[in-house]
């Protein structure tokens, strides 16, 4: 597979799925992003709750968080990623679906999680609207995002051997996501940034590679 070929996210992640968990960037996000995600959930926890992970990939985050929830559901469009997820986390519910059109009723979940999925969406408003629709009135959404600042085009993913493939990517600034979310009925209540060195900070600068934002129904 040529490194110059750019595929739709579902196709790219299908090819990358068996190799995704060993990818160096995954190690970075799991070390520096996941603790921020878990801290936000722990600060919010209030009895029996239901969790949905939109764009769950191989289910790594969901597998760690599931024991704290009554119900945990992972949603992804990639059959390959879901195959890895189901094998690794057999007690978690995984559903193949488009996160822009969730197969769940209104007010179904207390916590919505979406980690770096917005970067593959031209219009994040569709997913944010689905989050607002399926979120219960006192719920929260935690949305992480690859920052718009770094000078890369499309997301490069590992495949067989040492080959790689690119997944179509769209860059969204954190404040733009907050503006779009507000129009969908979600108000951003907090945002932390992650530097290229893995440091969590509360301000944006040129060293930022990602963000972790918290939203509530407005």
N, CA, C and O of each residue as an XYZ file, in Angstrom:
872
protein
N       0.851     -1.196      0.000
C       0.000      0.000      0.000
C       0.882      1.239      0.000
O       1.721      1.397      0.887
N       0.709      2.108     -0.966
C       1.518      3.308     -1.072
C       1.214      4.280      0.061
O       0.056      4.455      0.441
N       2.257      4.913      0.602
C       2.045      5.900      1.653
C       1.368      7.148      1.098
O       0.887      7.992      1.854
N       1.335      7.258     -0.235
C       0.734      8.439     -0.845
C      -0.773      8.286     -1.038
O      -1.452      9.252     -1.385
N      -1.297      7.094     -0.818
C      -2.722      6.880     -1.048
C      -3.537      7.351      0.149
O      -3.256      6.986      1.291
N      -4.551      8.165     -0.129
C      -5.430      8.686      0.919
C      -6.776      7.988      0.789
O      -7.413      8.036     -0.263
N      -7.205      7.336      1.874
C      -8.435      6.569      1.860
C      -9.477      7.178      2.785
O      -9.161      7.980      3.664
N     -10.722      6.782      2.567
C     -11.764      7.126      3.516
C     -11.412      6.507      4.868
O     -10.809      5.434      4.908
N     -11.775      7.158      5.972
C     -11.370      6.642      7.291
C     -11.709      5.175      7.526
O     -10.880      4.441      8.065
N     -12.907      4.723      7.136
C     -13.281      3.326      7.371
C     -12.313      2.371      6.680
O     -11.913      1.361      7.260
N     -11.938      2.686      5.446
C     -11.013      1.831      4.697
C      -9.621      1.864      5.311
O      -8.979      0.825      5.468
N      -9.158      3.061      5.657
C      -7.819      3.197      6.226
C      -7.699      2.478      7.566
O      -6.701      1.806      7.826
N      -8.710      2.619      8.409
C      -8.643      1.981      9.725
C      -8.860      0.469      9.639
O      -8.356     -0.270     10.485
N      -9.590      0.004      8.648
C      -9.693     -1.438      8.429
C      -8.307     -2.030      8.164
O      -7.961     -3.080      8.704
N      -7.523     -1.355      7.335
C      -6.184     -1.832      7.015
C      -5.240     -1.711      8.209
O      -4.349     -2.540      8.393
N      -5.439     -0.688      9.005
C      -4.532     -0.413     10.116
C      -4.861     -1.190     11.378
O      -4.007     -1.322     12.255
N      -6.073     -1.707     11.490
C      -6.573     -2.273     12.746
C      -5.622     -3.259     13.435
O      -5.417     -3.134     14.642
N      -5.028     -4.239     12.724
C      -4.170     -5.207     13.425
C      -2.882     -4.600     13.979
O      -2.215     -5.213     14.812
N      -2.535     -3.409     13.525
C      -1.261     -2.795     13.886
C      -1.426     -1.511     14.710
O      -0.453     -0.918     15.176
N      -2.682     -1.106     14.870
C      -2.990      0.209     15.436
C      -2.530      0.351     16.886
O      -1.982      1.387     17.263
N      -2.745     -0.672     17.693
C      -2.431     -0.553     19.113
C      -0.933     -0.446     19.384
O      -0.532      0.028     20.447
N      -0.111     -0.875     18.447
C       1.339     -0.794     18.623
C       1.930      0.492     18.040
O       3.144      0.695     18.083
N       1.091      1.340     17.506
C       1.521      2.593     16.873
C       2.053      3.553     17.932
O       1.460      3.684     19.002
N       3.170      4.227     17.642
C       3.807      5.111     18.622
C       2.902      6.253     19.057
O       2.943      6.657     20.219
N       2.081      6.784     18.148
C       1.185      7.875     18.545
C       0.104      7.378     19.495
O      -0.355      8.127     20.357
N      -0.304      6.127     19.345
C      -1.268      5.585     20.299
C      -0.673      5.539     21.700
O      -1.358      5.845     22.677
N       0.580      5.164     21.802
C       1.240      5.163     23.110
C       1.269      6.570     23.696
O       1.092      6.746     24.902
N       1.492      7.563     22.852
C       1.517      8.952     23.326
C       0.158      9.361     23.873
O       0.077      9.897     24.978
N      -0.914      9.117     23.118
C      -2.248      9.527     23.565
C      -2.664      8.775     24.826
O      -3.280      9.351     25.723
N      -2.331      7.506     24.891
C      -2.730      6.725     26.062
C      -1.996      7.180     27.323
O      -2.538      7.103     28.425
N      -0.781      7.645     27.156
C      -0.020      8.122     28.310
C      -0.442      9.516     28.744
O      -0.469      9.811     29.939
N      -0.770     10.371     27.791
C      -0.972     11.782     28.118
C      -2.412     12.270     27.980
O      -2.809     13.206     28.674
N      -3.193     11.662     27.107
C      -4.580     12.069     26.906
C      -5.524     11.325     27.845
O      -6.387     11.933     28.478
N      -5.357     10.007     27.931
C      -6.303      9.215     28.717
C      -6.401      9.644     30.181
O      -7.514      9.668     30.706
N      -5.318      9.983     30.869
C      -5.467     10.435     32.265
C      -6.357     11.663     32.404
O      -7.058     11.803     33.406
N      -6.341     12.548     31.423
C      -7.209     13.727     31.465
C      -8.664     13.318     31.268
O      -9.561     13.840     31.931
N      -8.890     12.382     30.352
C     -10.246     11.872     30.121
C     -10.780     11.211     31.391
O     -11.893     11.502     31.829
N      -9.987     10.331     31.973
C     -10.443      9.613     33.159
C     -10.690     10.563     34.328
O     -11.635     10.368     35.091
N      -9.858     11.582     34.475
C     -10.044     12.545     35.565
C     -11.370     13.279     35.425
O     -12.053     13.520     36.420
N     -11.742     13.639     34.196
C     -13.014     14.327     33.986
C     -14.189     13.411     34.328
O     -15.173     13.855     34.920
N     -14.087     12.158     33.964
C     -15.160     11.208     34.274
C     -15.252     10.968     35.776
O     -16.349     10.927     36.333
N     -14.117     10.813     36.429
C     -14.124     10.585     37.871
C     -14.690     11.783     38.626
O     -15.344     11.617     39.656
N     -14.442     12.987     38.117
C     -14.983     14.186     38.755
C     -16.491     14.283     38.584
O     -17.179     14.919     39.382
N     -17.001     13.640     37.524
C     -18.430     13.717     37.217
C     -19.234     12.572     37.811
O     -20.429     12.729     38.064
N     -18.613     11.437     38.036
C     -19.325     10.213     38.408
C     -20.387     10.447     39.472
O     -20.150     11.083     40.499
N     -21.572      9.905     39.181
C     -22.710     10.111     40.082
C     -23.626      8.901     40.025
O     -24.675      8.928     39.381
N     -23.214      7.831     40.716
C     -24.046      6.637     40.752
C     -24.011      5.851     39.463
O     -23.023      5.886     38.730
N     -25.091      5.140     39.186
C     -25.187      4.286     38.010
C     -25.266      5.131     36.737
O     -26.133      5.997     36.614
N     -24.357      4.874     35.795
C     -24.315      5.678     34.579
C     -24.067      4.796     33.356
O     -23.547      3.686     33.461
N     -24.458      5.329     32.186
C     -24.242      4.668     30.911
C     -23.290      5.501     30.060
O     -23.395      6.726     30.010
N     -22.359      4.820     29.391
C     -21.292      5.467     28.619
C     -21.367      5.049     27.164
O     -21.596      3.880     26.854
N     -21.170      6.020     26.263
C     -21.001      5.716     24.848
C     -19.687      6.325     24.380
O     -19.353      7.458     24.725
N     -18.944      5.548     23.584
C     -17.674      5.991     23.013
C     -17.840      6.032     21.504
O     -17.975      4.993     20.858
N     -17.831      7.235     20.946
C     -18.064      7.441     19.517
C     -16.730      7.473     18.776
O     -15.887      8.335     19.025
N     -16.554      6.516     17.858
C     -15.270      6.359     17.200
C     -14.322      5.621     18.140
O     -13.196      6.062     18.370
N     -14.781      4.506     18.675
C     -14.078      3.818     19.768
C     -12.817      3.100     19.322
O     -11.984      2.748     20.157
N     -12.657      2.873     18.011
C     -11.468      2.190     17.533
C     -11.356      0.785     18.096
O     -12.317      0.015     18.062
N     -10.174      0.452     18.615
C      -9.941     -0.885     19.157
C     -10.449     -1.017     20.588
O     -10.247     -2.057     21.214
N     -11.101      0.007     21.116
C     -11.769     -0.082     22.407
C     -10.876      0.030     23.620
O     -11.290     -0.335     24.720
N      -9.658      0.527     23.452
C      -8.721      0.567     24.580
C      -9.239      1.420     25.732
O      -9.259      0.971     26.878
N      -9.659      2.651     25.430
C     -10.181      3.523     26.484
C     -11.439      2.920     27.106
O     -11.606      2.922     28.325
N     -12.309      2.411     26.262
C     -13.584      1.864     26.733
C     -13.358      0.669     27.651
O     -14.059      0.502     28.649
N     -12.388     -0.150     27.312
C     -12.094     -1.295     28.147
C     -11.640     -0.892     29.541
O     -11.954     -1.575     30.515
N     -10.906      0.205     29.647
C     -10.443      0.684     30.948
C     -11.558      1.356     31.739
O     -11.576      1.290     32.968
N     -12.487      2.001     31.037
C     -13.540      2.772     31.704
C     -14.777      1.934     32.032
O     -15.509      2.256     32.968
N     -15.014      0.877     31.281
C     -16.258      0.107     31.396
C     -16.590     -0.354     32.816
O     -17.763     -0.320     33.188
N     -15.622     -0.783     33.625
C     -15.983     -1.255     34.967
C     -16.673     -0.209     35.841
O     -17.327     -0.559     36.823
N     -16.533      1.065     35.493
C     -17.150      2.124     36.295
C     -18.570      2.451     35.848
O     -19.218      3.313     36.441
N     -19.065      1.772     34.804
C     -20.366      2.117     34.233
C     -21.306      0.916     34.234
O     -20.874     -0.235     34.171
N     -22.608      1.216     34.309
C     -23.610      0.156     34.212
C     -23.668     -0.418     32.803
O     -23.831     -1.625     32.620
N     -23.535      0.448     31.823
C     -23.539      0.029     30.429
C     -22.478      0.819     29.688
O     -22.356      2.030     29.870
N     -21.716      0.139     28.859
C     -20.687      0.793     28.045
C     -20.840      0.328     26.609
O     -20.873     -0.872     26.336
N     -20.935      1.288     25.688
C     -21.154      0.980     24.272
C     -20.094      1.685     23.444
O     -19.875      2.888     23.589
N     -19.445      0.935     22.584
C     -18.498      1.517     21.640
C     -19.065      1.494     20.240
O     -19.615      0.484     19.802
N     -18.932      2.609     19.534
C     -19.457      2.726     18.173
C     -18.315      3.088     17.230
O     -17.529      3.992     17.512
N     -18.232      2.380     16.118
C     -17.209      2.698     15.116
C     -17.712      2.249     13.755
O     -18.572      1.375     13.654
N     -17.164      2.858     12.706
C     -17.561      2.529     11.342
C     -16.657      1.467     10.728
O     -16.979      0.899      9.684
N     -15.517      1.198     11.382
C     -14.529      0.270     10.836
C     -14.747     -1.143     11.370
O     -14.643     -1.380     12.574
N     -15.045     -2.072     10.479
C     -15.191     -3.472     10.871
C     -13.887     -4.023     11.444
O     -13.900     -4.806     12.393
N     -12.772     -3.611     10.865
C     -11.482     -4.092     11.327
C     -11.190     -3.676     12.757
O     -10.746     -4.489     13.568
N     -11.437     -2.417     13.065
C     -11.200     -1.936     14.425
C     -12.133     -2.626     15.409
O     -11.721     -2.972     16.516
N     -13.391     -2.828     15.015
C     -14.349     -3.474     15.903
C     -13.993     -4.942     16.138
O     -14.244     -5.465     17.224
N     -13.421     -5.608     15.155
C     -13.001     -6.995     15.344
C     -11.930     -7.087     16.421
O     -11.971     -7.978     17.270
N     -10.974     -6.168     16.385
C      -9.928     -6.128     17.412
C     -10.544     -5.802     18.769
O     -10.194     -6.410     19.780
N     -11.470     -4.833     18.783
C     -12.098     -4.411     20.038
C     -12.878     -5.545     20.689
O     -12.772     -5.764     21.895
N     -13.655     -6.259     19.896
C     -14.480     -7.347     20.453
C     -13.623     -8.475     21.006
O     -13.978     -9.095     22.008
N     -12.504     -8.741     20.359
C     -11.612     -9.787     20.834
C     -10.933     -9.379     22.139
O     -10.771    -10.192     23.050
N     -10.540     -8.112     22.215
C      -9.818     -7.628     23.396
C     -10.740     -7.365     24.588
O     -10.316     -7.481     25.738
N     -12.008     -7.009     24.313
C     -12.929     -6.610     25.381
C     -14.283     -7.298     25.181
O     -15.255     -6.642     24.808
N     -14.357     -8.598     25.421
C     -15.584     -9.358     25.113
C     -16.782     -8.974     25.963
O     -17.914     -9.271     25.582
N     -16.577     -8.334     27.087
C     -17.704     -7.976     27.953
C     -18.303     -6.609     27.606
O     -19.300     -6.202     28.203
N     -17.706     -5.903     26.650
C     -18.182     -4.578     26.261
C     -19.029     -4.695     24.994
O     -18.748     -5.517     24.122
N     -20.055     -3.874     24.904
C     -20.951     -3.860     23.745
C     -20.372     -2.968     22.648
O     -20.093     -1.792     22.881
N     -20.195     -3.523     21.467
C     -19.685     -2.754     20.331
C     -20.695     -2.798     19.190
O     -21.290     -3.837     18.907
N     -20.876     -1.646     18.538
C     -21.877     -1.509     17.481
C     -21.222     -0.856     16.270
O     -20.546      0.166     16.393
N     -21.426     -1.453     15.105
C     -20.950     -0.810     13.878
C     -22.017      0.173     13.410
O     -23.139     -0.216     13.085
N     -21.656      1.439     13.380
C     -22.608      2.463     12.956
C     -21.850      3.736     12.610
O     -20.696      3.923     12.996
N     -22.520      4.587     11.885
C     -22.005      5.912     11.563
C     -22.266      6.816     12.771
O     -23.414      6.956     13.193
N     -21.228      7.426     13.329
C     -21.427      8.256     14.521
C     -22.187      9.539     14.207
O     -22.561     10.278     15.118
N     -22.416      9.805     12.933
C     -23.248     10.939     12.552
C     -24.740     10.577     12.539
O     -25.592     11.441     12.336
N     -25.043      9.302     12.757
C     -26.436      8.826     12.747
C     -26.543      7.649     13.713
O     -26.621      6.497     13.287
N     -26.547      7.936     15.000
C     -26.475      6.894     16.017
C     -27.780      6.109     16.130
O     -28.861      6.694     16.081
N     -27.683      4.787     16.280
C     -28.892      3.944     16.385
C     -29.391      3.819     17.825
O     -29.683      2.721     18.299
N     -29.485      4.950     18.506
C     -29.943      4.971     19.895
C     -30.982      6.076     20.069
O     -30.973      7.080     19.357
N     -31.870      5.867     21.027
C     -32.914      6.841     21.277
C     -32.402      8.079     21.995
O     -31.255      8.135     22.437
N     -33.268      9.057     22.101
C     -32.937     10.282     22.834
C     -32.677      9.951     24.302
O     -33.251      9.016     24.860
N     -31.793     10.745     24.910
C     -31.546     10.658     26.360
C     -31.126      9.249     26.791
O     -31.644      8.723     27.776
N     -30.201      8.643     26.065
C     -29.798      7.260     26.330
C     -28.554      7.126     27.204
O     -28.353      6.088     27.833
N     -27.710      8.175     27.252
C     -26.413      8.039     27.909
C     -26.125      9.218     28.838
O     -26.590     10.339     28.628
N     -25.340      8.918     29.869
C     -24.921      9.956     30.812
C     -23.592     10.580     30.418
O     -23.361     11.765     30.656
N     -22.719      9.784     29.817
C     -21.398     10.254     29.409
C     -21.160      9.847     27.961
O     -21.319      8.683     27.592
N     -20.777     10.825     27.150
C     -20.386     10.569     25.766
C     -18.901     10.887     25.633
O     -18.428     11.926     26.092
N     -18.189      9.984     25.005
C     -16.752     10.151     24.796
C     -16.466     10.055     23.306
O     -16.974      9.166     22.624
N     -15.657     10.967     22.810
C     -15.236     10.904     21.413
C     -13.788     11.363     21.339
O     -13.490     12.541     21.538
N     -12.905     10.442     21.057
C     -11.473     10.736     21.080
C     -10.887     10.789     19.670
O     -10.727      9.767     19.002
N     -10.577     11.987     19.247
C      -9.899     12.259     17.981
C     -10.692     11.812     16.754
O     -10.130     11.652     15.671
N     -12.002     11.611     16.927
C     -12.835     11.234     15.780
C     -13.204     12.448     14.929
O     -13.396     12.324     13.719
N     -13.303     13.619     15.557
C     -13.713     14.826     14.828
C     -12.742     15.157     13.699
O     -13.109     15.818     12.727
N     -11.511     14.695     13.836
C     -10.504     15.016     12.834
C     -10.784     14.346     11.488
O     -10.164     14.690     10.482
N     -11.712     13.395     11.469
C     -12.057     12.733     10.209
C     -13.407     13.198      9.671
O     -13.947     12.590      8.747
N     -13.948     14.257     10.233
C     -15.269     14.726      9.840
C     -15.202     16.135      9.262
O     -14.665     17.050      9.888
N     -15.751     16.298      8.066
C     -15.786     17.635      7.474
C     -16.725     18.545      8.253
O     -16.475     19.744      8.378
N     -17.815     17.970      8.779
C     -18.810     18.738      9.527
C     -19.011     18.097     10.898
O     -19.856     17.214     11.035
N     -18.259     18.516     11.914
C     -18.422     17.916     13.247
C     -19.766     18.208     13.889
O     -20.128     17.577     14.882
N     -20.506     19.155     13.337
C     -21.804     19.498     13.889
C     -22.778     18.328     13.877
O     -23.637     18.231     14.753
N     -22.656     17.439     12.897
C     -23.565     16.294     12.829
C     -23.375     15.376     14.025
O     -24.350     14.914     14.618
N     -22.123     15.109     14.381
C     -21.851     14.250     15.532
C     -22.199     14.955     16.831
O     -22.766     14.344     17.737
N     -21.866     16.229     16.930
C     -22.177     16.978     18.147
C     -23.690     17.042     18.372
O     -24.149     17.014     19.513
N     -24.454     17.128     17.296
C     -25.913     17.109     17.427
C     -26.399     15.755     17.925
O     -27.328     15.684     18.730
N     -25.775     14.678     17.450
C     -26.135     13.340     17.908
C     -25.750     13.136     19.375
O     -26.469     12.479     20.128
N     -24.618     13.702     19.770
C     -24.228     13.638     21.181
C     -25.274     14.338     22.039
O     -25.708     13.802     23.059
N     -25.677     15.531     21.627
C     -26.677     16.291     22.389
C     -28.009     15.542     22.441
O     -28.682     15.539     23.472
N     -28.387     14.911     21.336
C     -29.671     14.204     21.281
C     -29.686     12.995     22.207
O     -30.676     12.752     22.897
N     -28.601     12.242     22.224
C     -28.570     10.992     22.987
C     -28.100     11.176     24.427
O     -28.115     10.223     25.207
N     -27.681     12.395     24.791
C     -27.192     12.652     26.142
C     -28.341     13.010     27.081
O     -29.229     13.782     26.718
N     -28.321     12.452     28.279
C     -29.307     12.805     29.297
C     -29.055     14.212     29.816
O     -27.963     14.757     29.656
N     -30.063     14.789     30.432
C     -30.044     16.221     30.744
C     -28.874     16.659     31.617
O     -28.389     17.781     31.470
N     -28.414     15.806     32.516
C     -27.312     16.183     33.397
C     -26.005     15.501     32.998
O     -25.073     15.405     33.797
N     -25.947     15.031     31.760
C     -24.765     14.323     31.300
C     -23.640     15.233     30.853
O     -23.780     16.456     30.825
N     -22.519     14.613     30.504
C     -21.388     15.347     29.958
C     -20.868     14.642     28.712
O     -21.065     13.442     28.523
N     -20.199     15.421     27.870
C     -19.478     14.881     26.723
C     -18.020     15.292     26.852
O     -17.708     16.443     27.155
N     -17.137     14.335     26.618
C     -15.705     14.609     26.609
C     -15.221     14.374     25.182
O     -15.301     13.261     24.662
N     -14.725     15.422     24.568
C     -14.319     15.370     23.167
C     -12.840     15.732     23.077
O     -12.446     16.844     23.429
N     -12.027     14.799     22.610
C     -10.625     15.100     22.398
C     -10.393     15.302     20.906
O     -11.130     14.784     20.067
N      -9.355     16.063     20.600
C      -9.166     16.455     19.208
C      -7.682     16.623     18.924
O      -6.932     17.111     19.768
N      -7.266     16.218     17.738
C      -5.917     16.531     17.271
C      -5.895     17.998     16.868
O      -6.772     18.456     16.135
N      -4.908     18.727     17.338
C      -4.922     20.176     17.143
C      -4.743     20.561     15.674
O      -4.147     19.838     14.876
N      -5.284     21.726     15.363
C      -5.221     22.233     13.993
C      -3.863     22.851     13.663
O      -3.581     23.120     12.495
N      -3.023     23.080     14.665
C      -1.777     23.801     14.466
C      -0.685     23.041     13.735
O      -0.118     23.582     12.785
N      -0.355     21.791     14.135
C       0.747     21.065     13.486
C       0.573     20.969     11.971
O      -0.538     20.821     11.463
N       1.696     21.056     11.267
C       1.659     21.111      9.812
C       1.667     19.706      9.213
O       2.686     19.244      8.701
N       0.534     19.045      9.283
C       0.371     17.754      8.618
C      -0.888     17.820      7.782
O      -1.771     18.640      8.032
N      -0.967     16.948      6.785
C      -2.138     16.939      5.934
C      -3.159     15.938      6.424
O      -4.095     16.295      7.139
N      -2.980     14.672      6.037
C      -3.890     13.610      6.440
C      -3.236     12.717      7.489
O      -2.015     12.718      7.646
N      -4.058     11.957      8.202
C      -3.570     11.114      9.287
C      -2.886      9.873      8.724
O      -3.472      9.119      7.947
N      -1.641      9.679      9.129
C      -0.853      8.548      8.657
C      -1.002      7.392      9.636
O      -0.807      7.557     10.840
N      -1.349      6.221      9.112
C      -1.621      5.044      9.948
C      -0.736      3.874      9.542
O      -0.421      3.716      8.362
N      -0.326      3.044     10.518
C       0.504      1.878     10.192
C      -0.323      0.760      9.567
O      -1.480      0.551      9.933
N       0.277      0.048      8.626
C      -0.355     -1.140      8.049
C       0.677     -2.271      8.041
O       1.664     -2.205      8.774
N       0.468     -3.293      7.234
C       1.322     -4.469      7.242
C       2.771     -4.122      6.911
O       3.052     -3.208      6.136
N       3.685     -4.881      7.524
C       5.094     -4.612      7.327
C       5.445     -3.251      7.893
O       5.097     -2.943      9.033
N       6.118     -2.448      7.123
C       6.421     -1.074      7.525
C       5.655     -0.080      6.669
O       5.974      1.108      6.640
N       4.645     -0.577      5.974
C       3.853      0.300      5.109
C       2.894      1.140      5.935
O       2.578      0.814      7.080
N       2.444      2.217      5.334
C       1.465      3.094      5.976
C       0.433      3.533      4.950
O       0.611      3.370      3.743
N      -0.651      4.097      5.471
C      -1.690      4.630      4.610
C      -2.230      5.890      5.264
O      -2.117      6.048      6.480
N      -2.805      6.775      4.494
C      -3.367      8.001      5.017
C      -4.890      7.926      5.082
O      -5.536      7.391      4.182
N      -5.453      8.471      6.164
C      -6.900      8.617      6.298
C      -7.272     10.078      6.124
O      -6.607     10.965      6.658
N      -8.326     10.322      5.384
C      -8.791     11.692      5.144
C      -8.954     12.441      6.463
O      -9.550     11.927      7.410
N      -8.422     13.653      6.517
C      -8.376     14.408      7.768
C      -8.844     15.846      7.556
O      -8.560     16.467      6.532
N      -9.563     16.354      8.544
C     -10.014     17.744      8.560
C      -9.582     18.370      9.880
O      -9.724     17.753     10.936
N      -9.066     19.572      9.829
C      -8.575     20.228     11.038
C      -9.622     21.193     11.585
O     -10.195     21.995     10.846
N      -9.863     21.100     12.899
C     -10.831     21.972     13.568
C     -10.179     22.588     14.797
O      -9.705     21.873     15.680
N     -10.155     23.903     14.853
C      -9.610     24.592     16.020
C     -10.532     24.371     17.222
O     -11.746     24.272     17.045
N      -9.988     24.290     18.432
C     -10.824     24.053     19.617
C     -11.957     25.062     19.775
O     -13.076     24.681     20.118
N     -11.687     26.325     19.533
C     -12.739     27.329     19.688
C     -13.808     27.194     18.611
O     -14.972     27.522     18.845
N     -13.417     26.711     17.424
C     -14.417     26.464     16.380
C     -15.329     25.305     16.780
O     -16.539     25.361     16.563
N     -14.747     24.257     17.364
C     -15.570     23.151     17.846
C     -16.524     23.609     18.935
O     -17.677     23.180     18.981
N     -16.042     24.484     19.814
C     -16.907     25.003     20.881
C     -18.061     25.808     20.305
O     -19.186     25.720     20.797
N     -17.794     26.585     19.275
C     -18.848     27.389     18.635
C     -19.874     26.489     17.963
O     -21.078     26.719     18.081
N     -19.401     25.462     17.256
C     -20.310     24.535     16.591
C     -21.131     23.768     17.622
O     -22.332     23.560     17.446
N     -20.470     23.351     18.701
C     -21.173     22.617     19.755
C     -22.274     23.453     20.390
O     -23.352     22.941     20.692
N     -22.006     24.723     20.589
C     -23.008     25.608     21.194
C     -24.258     25.667     20.319
O     -25.380     25.671     20.826
N     -24.058     25.710     19.012
C     -25.195     25.725     18.104
C     -25.974     24.414     18.135
O     -27.139     24.371     17.738
N     -25.331     23.345     18.607
C     -25.976     22.035     18.714
C     -26.578     21.799     20.095
O     -27.136     20.733     20.357
N     -26.467     22.782     20.969
C     -27.038     22.640     22.301
C     -26.072     22.139     23.351
O     -26.495     21.660     24.404
N     -24.756     22.243     23.077
C     -23.732     21.813     24.026
C     -22.836     23.003     24.370
O     -22.339     23.691     23.479
N     -22.638     23.234     25.647
C     -21.799     24.344     26.101
C     -20.480     23.798     26.635
O     -20.468     22.919     27.497
N     -19.383     24.315     26.126
C     -18.082     23.875     26.633
C     -17.859     24.454     28.026
O     -17.979     25.662     28.230
N     -17.534     23.585     28.982
C     -17.321     24.017     30.364
C     -15.861     23.919     30.788
O     -15.503     24.350     31.884
N     -15.029     23.363     29.940
C     -13.609     23.271     30.261
C     -12.832     22.741     29.082
O     -13.377     22.019     28.247
N     -11.545     23.099     29.007
C     -10.693     22.609     27.926
C      -9.244     22.633     28.394
O      -8.752     23.643     28.898
N      -8.574     21.505     28.218
C      -7.150     21.429     28.501
C      -6.436     21.000     27.229
O      -6.982     20.269     26.403
N      -5.206     21.470     27.093
C      -4.418     21.204     25.908
C      -3.224     20.310     26.253
O      -2.745     20.305     27.387
N      -2.756     19.561     25.263
C      -1.622     18.663     25.442
C      -0.501     19.112     24.515
O      -0.696     19.231     23.306
N       0.674     19.361     25.087
C       1.808     19.795     24.276
C       2.484     18.598     23.617
O       2.203     17.449     23.958
N       3.378     18.878     22.670
C       4.109     17.808     22.002
C       5.002     17.031     22.970
O       5.483     15.944     22.646
N       5.219     17.590     24.150
C       6.017     16.922     25.176
C       5.134     16.153     26.165
O       5.632     15.570     27.128
N       3.828     16.158     25.919
C       2.903     15.433     26.767
C       2.414     16.194     27.975
O       1.732     15.621     28.825
N       2.741     17.469     28.076
C       2.347     18.262     29.240
C       0.919     18.783     29.083
O       0.580     19.312     28.025
N       0.076     18.649     30.103
C      -1.265     19.248     30.053
C      -1.211     20.708     30.481
O      -0.665     21.031     31.536
N      -1.776     21.588     29.665
C      -1.780     23.020     29.974
C      -3.176     23.577     29.712
O      -4.012     22.923     29.088
N      -3.412     24.780     30.193
C      -4.732     25.399     30.052
C      -4.756     26.493     28.985
O      -5.747     27.215     28.870
N      -3.707     26.625     28.221
C      -3.621     27.671     27.199
C      -3.139     27.047     25.890
O      -2.511     25.989     25.880
N      -3.448     27.726     24.795
C      -2.999     27.235     23.485
C      -1.718     27.950     23.086
O      -1.601     29.164     23.253
N      -0.758     27.197     22.558
C       0.397     27.805     21.893
C       0.862     26.865     20.790
O       0.215     25.854     20.520
N       1.980     27.194     20.152
C       2.406     26.462     18.960
C       2.905     25.048     19.267
O       3.111     24.266     18.339
N       3.101     24.702     20.529
C       3.535     23.353     20.891
C       2.372     22.387     21.116
O       2.589     21.211     21.407
N       1.148     22.876     20.983
C      -0.023     22.050     21.267
C      -0.257     21.032     20.148
O      -0.192     21.367     18.965
N      -0.532     19.777     20.544
C      -0.850     18.744     19.556
C      -2.263     18.182     19.736
O      -2.785     17.517     18.841
N      -2.878     18.446     20.889
C      -4.215     17.912     21.112
C      -4.943     18.652     22.211
O      -4.351     19.463     22.923
N      -6.244     18.371     22.350
C      -7.049     19.022     23.383
C      -8.068     18.033     23.939
O      -8.446     17.060     23.286
N      -8.500     18.316     25.173
C      -9.542     17.531     25.842
C     -10.574     18.513     26.349
O     -10.313     19.262     27.290
N     -11.748     18.516     25.731
C     -12.798     19.478     26.079
C     -13.990     18.765     26.702
O     -14.304     17.626     26.356
N     -14.649     19.463     27.631
C     -15.821     18.943     28.317
C     -17.033     19.796     27.954
O     -16.964     21.025     27.966
N     -18.141     19.133     27.633
C     -19.359     19.838     27.229
C     -20.532     19.345     28.079
O     -20.572     18.189     28.499
N     -21.470     20.236     28.318
C     -22.741     19.891     28.955
C     -23.874     20.465     28.114
O     -23.675     21.398     27.335
N     -25.057     19.897     28.281
C     -26.210     20.442     27.576
C     -26.477     21.864     28.034
O     -26.502     22.140     29.233
N     -26.675     22.767     27.085
C     -26.924     24.179     27.412
C     -28.410     24.449     27.518
O     -28.815     25.580     27.786
